Amino acid sequence: MKTLAVFDPAISCFDPVLVQFAADLAWVEKHGVKVSRHNLGKEPQAFAANPAVAREMEAGMNRLPVIMVDGHIVSTGMYPSREQLAQKLGIAAPPEEISPVKAVACPCTPWIN
C-alpha cells in the first residue's frame, strides 16, 4: 500500500485551495493510499521527527507544504492537483475522476437586508 504524508504550514484562515486539496486527499484514499496529514501549528513534533521535512524547513518556511510518497519528498511549497497526485502515486483513473467537478454558482438570490 502506498503512503502519502502531507506536512502543512500552520494554517489559520480559510483557503479554497485547501478545501479542494482535502477533497483530493479523500479521492486518493478511495484508491487505496494511506494518507497522513500533519499541521505545524498542532503537531510540530511530527516535523522535527522527520529529517527530510526538517531540512526543508531549514531552507525556508516557504518550502511548506511538504508532500511525501512512500517516505520520499515529491513536492514542496505548493499543493499538488488531483492529476499531479495521481501521477506521483501511480493511480490510473478515468479522466472524469482526475478532473474534479467544477464549482457551480448557487442559484439562490443573495440575502438583502
N, CA, C and O of each residue as an XYZ file, in Angstrom:
452
protein
N       0.841     -1.181      0.000
C       0.000      0.000      0.000
C       0.887      1.246      0.000
O       1.807      1.366      0.809
N       0.602      2.148     -0.898
C       1.339      3.412     -0.962
C       0.910      4.301      0.203
O      -0.206      4.205      0.713
N       1.845      5.174      0.607
C       1.536      6.137      1.657
C       1.781      7.548      1.140
O       2.700      7.789      0.357
N       0.952      8.463      1.587
C       1.082      9.876      1.252
C       1.066     10.645      2.567
O       0.115     10.546      3.342
N       2.126     11.412      2.812
C       2.200     12.232      4.022
C       2.239     13.694      3.615
O       2.996     14.086      2.726
N       1.418     14.493      4.273
C       1.340     15.924      3.997
C       1.762     16.668      5.259
O       1.228     16.430      6.342
N       2.721     17.565      5.107
C       3.194     18.397      6.207
C       2.802     19.839      5.883
O       3.483     20.529      5.124
N       1.684     20.277      6.478
C       1.109     21.598      6.212
C       1.757     22.672      7.082
O       2.195     22.390      8.197
N       1.816     23.905      6.572
C       2.203     25.015      7.452
C       1.086     25.247      8.474
O      -0.010     24.706      8.333
N       1.365     26.045      9.492
C       0.316     26.420     10.445
C      -0.698     27.263      9.684
O      -0.373     28.342      9.189
N      -1.919     26.769      9.595
C      -2.946     27.419      8.782
C      -4.021     27.975      9.705
O      -4.550     27.259     10.555
N      -4.338     29.242      9.536
C      -5.338     29.845     10.414
C      -6.465     30.540      9.653
O      -7.342     31.150     10.265
N      -6.448     30.452      8.329
C      -7.507     31.124      7.573
C      -8.118     30.165      6.554
O      -7.524     29.145      6.204
N      -9.303     30.508      6.090
C      -9.991     29.709      5.084
C      -9.332     29.925      3.724
O      -9.058     31.058      3.328
N      -9.084     28.832      3.020
C      -8.483     28.907      1.691
C      -9.162     27.867      0.809
O      -9.112     26.679      1.130
N      -9.798     28.273     -0.297
C     -10.473     27.311     -1.166
C      -9.531     26.253     -1.731
O      -9.967     25.146     -2.047
N      -8.249     26.578     -1.862
C      -7.270     25.594     -2.342
C      -7.209     24.421     -1.364
O      -7.100     23.267     -1.779
N      -7.280     24.718     -0.070
C      -7.227     23.661      0.942
C      -8.483     22.800      0.919
O      -8.420     21.598      1.181
N      -9.609     23.403      0.610
C     -10.856     22.646      0.505
C     -10.742     21.645     -0.647
O     -11.100     20.477     -0.494
N     -10.248     22.101     -1.793
C     -10.072     21.210     -2.941
C      -9.042     20.132     -2.632
O      -9.232     18.970     -2.992
N      -7.943     20.513     -1.961
C      -6.899     19.548     -1.640
C      -7.434     18.470     -0.689
O      -7.094     17.297     -0.837
N      -8.260     18.854      0.274
C      -8.864     17.873      1.180
C      -9.732     16.889      0.395
O      -9.717     15.690      0.673
N     -10.483     17.389     -0.578
C     -11.295     16.507     -1.429
C     -10.397     15.586     -2.244
O     -10.716     14.412     -2.435
N      -9.278     16.114     -2.721
C      -8.337     15.299     -3.497
C      -7.714     14.210     -2.630
O      -7.491     13.095     -3.100
N      -7.430     14.527     -1.363
C      -6.881     13.515     -0.454
C      -7.902     12.414     -0.196
O      -7.539     11.240     -0.129
N      -9.168     12.775     -0.050
C     -10.219     11.766      0.126
C     -10.302     10.873     -1.110
O     -10.499      9.664     -0.992
N     -10.154     11.463     -2.286
C     -10.166     10.703     -3.540
C      -8.991      9.730     -3.580
O      -9.145      8.578     -3.986
N      -7.821     10.197     -3.159
C      -6.619      9.357     -3.127
C      -6.841      8.169     -2.184
O      -6.478      7.038     -2.507
N      -7.440      8.434     -1.017
C      -7.712      7.357     -0.056
C      -8.642      6.309     -0.650
O      -8.476      5.117     -0.390
N      -9.619      6.738     -1.443
C     -10.545      5.794     -2.081
C      -9.823      4.875     -3.059
O     -10.336      3.818     -3.427
N      -8.627      5.287     -3.477
C      -7.833      4.468     -4.385
C      -6.772      3.663     -3.639
O      -5.795      3.215     -4.240
N      -6.961      3.478     -2.335
C      -6.122      2.575     -1.561
C      -4.834      3.157     -1.008
O      -3.966      2.405     -0.565
N      -4.688      4.466     -1.022
C      -3.479      5.103     -0.497
C      -3.729      5.496      0.958
O      -4.769      6.066      1.286
N      -2.766      5.186      1.824
C      -2.858      5.586      3.232
C      -2.351      7.022      3.344
O      -1.200      7.311      3.019
N      -3.223      7.916      3.808
C      -2.900      9.340      3.884
C      -2.737      9.760      5.341
O      -3.552      9.417      6.198
N      -1.662     10.514      5.606
C      -1.500     11.152      6.915
C      -1.234     12.627      6.674
O      -0.557     13.009      5.719
N      -1.782     13.446      7.562
C      -1.646     14.890      7.383
C      -1.250     15.510      8.716
O      -1.845     15.216      9.753
N      -0.236     16.375      8.675
C       0.296     16.990      9.887
C       0.311     18.505      9.715
O       0.730     19.014      8.675
N      -0.147     19.219     10.735
C      -0.173     20.680     10.719
C       0.897     21.189     11.677
O       0.944     20.776     12.836
N       1.750     22.080     11.197
C       2.852     22.597     12.009
C       2.363     23.220     13.312
O       3.024     23.083     14.341
N       1.232     23.894     13.288
C       0.702     24.530     14.488
C       0.187     23.553     15.527
O       0.123     23.882     16.711
N      -0.186     22.342     15.091
C      -0.765     21.356     16.004
C       0.165     20.189     16.309
O       0.073     19.599     17.386
N       1.059     19.843     15.383
C       1.947     18.690     15.552
C       3.395     19.026     15.186
O       3.953     18.388     14.293
N       4.014     19.994     15.839
C       5.389     20.342     15.473
C       6.364     19.177     15.639
O       7.385     19.120     14.955
N       6.052     18.249     16.543
C       6.934     17.103     16.762
C       7.024     16.209     15.528
O       8.064     15.594     15.293
N       5.960     16.126     14.739
C       5.987     15.309     13.516
C       6.975     15.885     12.507
O       7.616     15.134     11.772
N       7.103     17.200     12.465
C       8.033     17.874     11.550
C       9.470     17.649     12.012
O      10.351     17.355     11.204
N       9.697     17.788     13.313
C      11.043     17.610     13.865
C      11.494     16.158     13.768
O      12.686     15.890     13.625
N      10.555     15.218     13.844
C      10.894     13.797     13.814
C      11.245     13.296     12.421
O      11.793     12.203     12.281
N      10.943     14.072     11.396
C      11.235     13.653     10.027
C      12.406     14.488      9.505
O      12.223     15.667      9.199
N      13.617     13.899      9.396
C      14.797     14.665      8.988
C      14.645     15.370      7.640
O      15.125     16.492      7.482
N      13.994     14.744      6.679
C      13.836     15.361      5.356
C      12.953     16.605      5.449
O      13.240     17.619      4.814
N      11.894     16.531      6.230
C      10.995     17.675      6.402
C      11.710     18.776      7.179
O      11.584     19.955      6.847
N      12.461     18.395      8.213
C      13.213     19.382      8.998
C      14.212     20.130      8.111
O      14.386     21.340      8.256
N      14.870     19.411      7.193
C      15.816     20.061      6.260
C      15.098     21.058      5.355
O      15.605     22.151      5.102
N      13.933     20.682      4.878
C      13.159     21.594      4.031
C      12.794     22.857      4.803
O      12.870     23.960      4.263
N      12.402     22.701      6.052
C      12.032     23.859      6.867
C      13.240     24.753      7.129
O      13.107     25.975      7.188
N      14.418     24.148      7.287
C      15.636     24.940      7.471
C      15.923     25.786      6.231
O      16.502     26.868      6.332
N      15.520     25.293      5.070
C      15.718     26.033      3.819
C      14.731     27.194      3.699
O      14.926     28.090      2.877
N      13.683     27.184      4.507
C      12.704     28.269      4.491
C      11.299     27.744      4.690
O      10.944     26.670      4.205
N      10.509     28.512      5.406
C       9.135     28.085      5.680
C       8.278     28.066      4.413
O       7.215     27.446      4.386
N       8.744     28.745      3.373
C       8.016     28.713      2.098
C       8.111     27.346      1.428
O       7.468     27.120      0.403
N       8.897     26.438      1.985
C       9.002     25.069      1.456
C       7.791     24.231      1.865
O       7.564     23.153      1.315
N       7.012     24.729      2.835
C       5.798     24.020      3.242
C       4.658     24.410      2.304
O       4.606     25.558      1.863
N       3.771     23.518      1.993
C       3.680     22.155      2.474
C       4.718     21.240      1.818
O       5.148     21.464      0.686
N       5.100     20.212      2.561
C       5.962     19.160      2.029
C       5.072     17.940      1.821
O       4.350     17.527      2.728
N       5.129     17.372      0.630
C       4.330     16.194      0.284
C       5.293     15.035      0.063
O       6.241     15.143     -0.714
N       5.039     13.915      0.759
C       5.901     12.739      0.637
C       5.082     11.536      0.174
O       3.952     11.332      0.615
N       5.667     10.749     -0.718
C       5.083      9.481     -1.147
C       6.071      8.390     -0.763
O       7.230      8.411     -1.177
N       5.603      7.445      0.027
C       6.438      6.334      0.492
C       7.760      6.816      1.084
O       8.808      6.212      0.854
N       7.703      7.912      1.848
C       8.881      8.422      2.542
C       9.796      9.303      1.728
O      10.829      9.745      2.231
N       9.444      9.575      0.473
C      10.272     10.412     -0.399
C       9.525     11.704     -0.738
O       8.342     11.676     -1.079
N      10.224     12.829     -0.641
C       9.611     14.112     -0.970
C       9.333     14.175     -2.467
O      10.217     13.940     -3.292
N       8.080     14.498     -2.799
C       7.691     14.617     -4.210
C       7.223     16.026     -4.560
O       7.065     16.353     -5.737
N       6.999     16.866     -3.541
C       6.532     18.223     -3.803
C       6.792     19.093     -2.578
O       6.653     18.645     -1.440
N       7.175     20.354     -2.835
C       7.338     21.319     -1.747
C       6.773     22.668     -2.178
O       6.786     23.021     -3.358
N       6.280     23.407     -1.200
C       5.865     24.783     -1.438
C       4.547     24.990     -2.150
O       4.189     26.131     -2.443
N       3.803     23.915     -2.441
C       2.514     24.045     -3.125
C       1.698     22.786     -2.899
O       2.230     21.730     -2.556
N       0.398     22.921     -3.099
C      -0.491     21.767     -3.007
C      -0.700     21.221     -4.412
O      -1.240     21.914     -5.275
N      -0.276     19.984     -4.646
C      -0.441     19.414     -5.987
C      -1.918     19.210     -6.330
O      -2.765     19.029     -5.455
N      -2.192     19.245     -7.620
C      -3.550     18.994     -8.106
C      -3.856     17.502     -8.006
O      -2.962     16.690     -7.767
N      -5.111     17.155     -8.189
C      -5.506     15.744     -8.195
C      -4.752     14.991     -9.290
O      -4.306     13.862     -9.083
N      -4.614     15.619    -10.446
C      -3.889     14.995    -11.555
C      -2.434     14.737    -11.167
O      -1.897     13.666    -11.449
N      -1.795     15.714    -10.522
C      -0.407     15.542    -10.096
C      -0.288     14.459     -9.027
O       0.654     13.667     -9.051
N      -1.238     14.419     -8.089
C      -1.223     13.372     -7.066
C      -1.364     11.994     -7.709
O      -0.647     11.060     -7.349
N      -2.287     11.870     -8.658
C      -2.489     10.591     -9.342
C      -1.208     10.144    -10.022
O      -0.844      8.969     -9.959
N      -0.525     11.074    -10.670
C       0.721     10.751    -11.361
C       1.796     10.308    -10.368
O       2.469      9.304    -10.599
N       1.965     11.039     -9.275
C       3.005     10.729     -8.294
C       2.734      9.409     -7.572
O       3.662      8.731     -7.132
N       1.447      9.053     -7.457
C       1.068      7.835     -6.749
C       0.830      6.653     -7.682
O       0.584      5.540     -7.218
N       0.900      6.880     -8.982
C       0.668      5.804     -9.939
C      -0.782      5.351     -9.979
O      -1.063      4.178    -10.227
N      -1.700      6.270     -9.737
C      -3.128      5.942     -9.786
C      -3.613      6.108    -11.219
O      -3.542      7.192    -11.797
N      -4.103      5.019    -11.772
C      -4.686      5.070    -13.112
C      -6.197      5.183    -12.928
O      -6.842      4.265    -12.421
N      -6.739      6.299    -13.339
C      -8.175      6.529    -13.180
C      -8.699      7.195    -14.440
O      -7.948      7.860    -15.154
N      -9.988      7.019    -14.716
C     -10.573      7.669    -15.887
C     -10.454      9.190    -15.784
O     -10.462      9.739    -14.682
N     -10.344      9.872    -16.923
C     -10.188     11.334    -16.918
C     -11.262     12.070    -16.121
O     -10.977     13.094    -15.500
N     -12.490     11.560    -16.135
C     -13.552     12.258    -15.396
C     -13.337     12.195    -13.883
O     -13.866     13.030    -13.150
N     -12.558     11.205    -13.408
C     -12.215     11.147    -11.984
C     -11.047     12.062    -11.666
O     -10.974     12.625    -10.573
N     -10.141     12.212    -12.606
C      -8.945     13.032    -12.385
C      -9.318     14.506    -12.342
O      -8.816     15.247    -11.497
N     -10.188     14.936    -13.237
C     -10.609     16.338    -13.269
C     -11.789     16.500    -12.329
O     -12.881     16.008    -12.612
N     -11.578     17.196    -11.196
C     -12.690     17.344    -10.257
C     -13.821     18.171    -10.859
O     -13.612     18.961    -11.780
N     -15.001     17.977    -10.329
C     -16.178     18.714    -10.784
C     -15.965     20.195    -10.494
O     -15.503     20.567     -9.415
N     -16.302     21.021    -11.454
C     -16.158     22.469    -11.296
C     -17.266     22.999    -10.383
O     -18.380     22.476    -10.368
N     -16.941     24.035     -9.629
C     -17.925     24.660     -8.746
C     -19.000     25.333     -9.588
O     -18.720     25.887    -10.651
N     -20.199     25.277     -9.110
C     -21.323     25.894     -9.805
C     -21.873     26.990     -8.903
O     -21.976     26.817     -7.689
N     -22.220     28.110     -9.505
C     -22.774     29.218     -8.724
C     -24.099     28.807     -8.103
O     -24.877     28.066     -8.704
N     -24.340     29.284     -6.923
C     -25.590     28.996     -6.222
C     -26.752     29.668     -6.951
O     -26.674     30.856     -7.262
N     -27.829     28.927     -7.228
C     -28.960     29.526     -7.931
C     -29.814     30.415     -7.032
O     -30.773     31.030     -7.498
N     -29.471     30.485     -5.748
C     -30.249     31.291     -4.797
C     -29.948     32.772     -4.973
O     -28.867     33.146     -5.430
N     -30.904     33.604     -4.609
C     -30.644     35.043     -4.612
C     -29.967     35.407     -3.301
O     -30.255     34.795     -2.273
N     -29.071     36.392     -3.316
C     -28.397     36.763     -2.074
C     -29.372     37.374     -1.078
O     -30.389     37.958     -1.453
N     -29.042     37.226      0.181
C     -29.846     37.801      1.255
C     -29.656     39.311      1.245
O     -28.528     39.796      1.322
N     -30.738     40.046      1.151
C     -30.667     41.512      1.146
C     -31.410     42.013      2.373
O     -32.549     41.623      2.628
N     -30.767     42.862      3.112
C     -31.330     43.384      4.348
C     -32.116     44.631      4.122
O     -32.659     45.199      5.070
